[in-house]
Amino acid sequence: MAAVEQPQLNWEASATATHPQVSSSLPSEVETCLKNARFLHLATCDSMYPHISLMNYTYLPSTPFTPDPVIIMTTNPSSKKTLNLINNPRVSLLVHDWVSHRPPTRNPDPTREGSPPPQATRSSLASLLLNINTSALSSISATINGEAVMVPLGSEEERWCKEKHLENNTFGDQAREEQGFFGQAPQAPTGGDGIASCYIEGEEVRVVLVGVKEGRIADWKGGVKDWTLVSQADGQQRGRHGLVNGVS
């Protein structure tokens, strides 16, 4: 019988709760990631298969409608993910601060053009950015599990959430200039808020909220840590039984 291959040093069993942490505040690395990442991945599921969507989002530590941290997203009412959410509100979110550019492999594959396209190399600044040691830029990915809630149409909460979401996803000249680094012609400014307002402010667009309650942190070394967020009141109650300075 062949010898069982020993796991790498950074391998960690994580099929069950791993290094669980209960806290009355969000882990600092998760909050930093949520504040700075450009997109997140939203996983929904019907009765058969999971469905993944790349989403613009807005993270808020609280709102006038809830004291708890939430993530705001918007969705087309006739989309696959919306239908999934109506039938099954359980979701998983993945957000990370890892560089998404795939660097050249040791043995180049002639069938792969690469990402970003070759035009990017025309910019010395783009080349510099793309060749930065990604390990210095990458730290964690955070998975957040919860239930999605469709905010009632026409409500004050919906209006408020759309306003904040639009504010957080309307970008200036830097975003247009960055398009040029990857072989695209920078888009000219548009009237008003441009494209952002189309997918956020439309009357048919639905606002989706996901409360940040629990999740998992995975770092680039393979380390895993599960976390659960409790309210201040629950934290004080748990403090009598082991929650010290908001963390157990």
Buried (B, 14 or more C-beta within 10 A) or exposed (E): EEEEEEEEEEEBEBEEEBEEBBBBBBBEBBBBBBEEBEBBBBBBBEEEEEBEBEBBBBBBBEBEBEEBBBBBBBBEEEBEBBBBBEEBBEBBBBBBBBBEBEEEEEEEEEEEEBEBEEEBEEBEEBEEBBEEEBEEEBBBBBBBBBEBBBBEEEEEBBEBBBEBBBEBBBEEEEEBEBEBBBBBEEEEEEEEBBEBBEBBBEEEBBBBBBBBBBBBBBBBEEBBBBBEBBEEEEBEEBBEEEBEEBBB
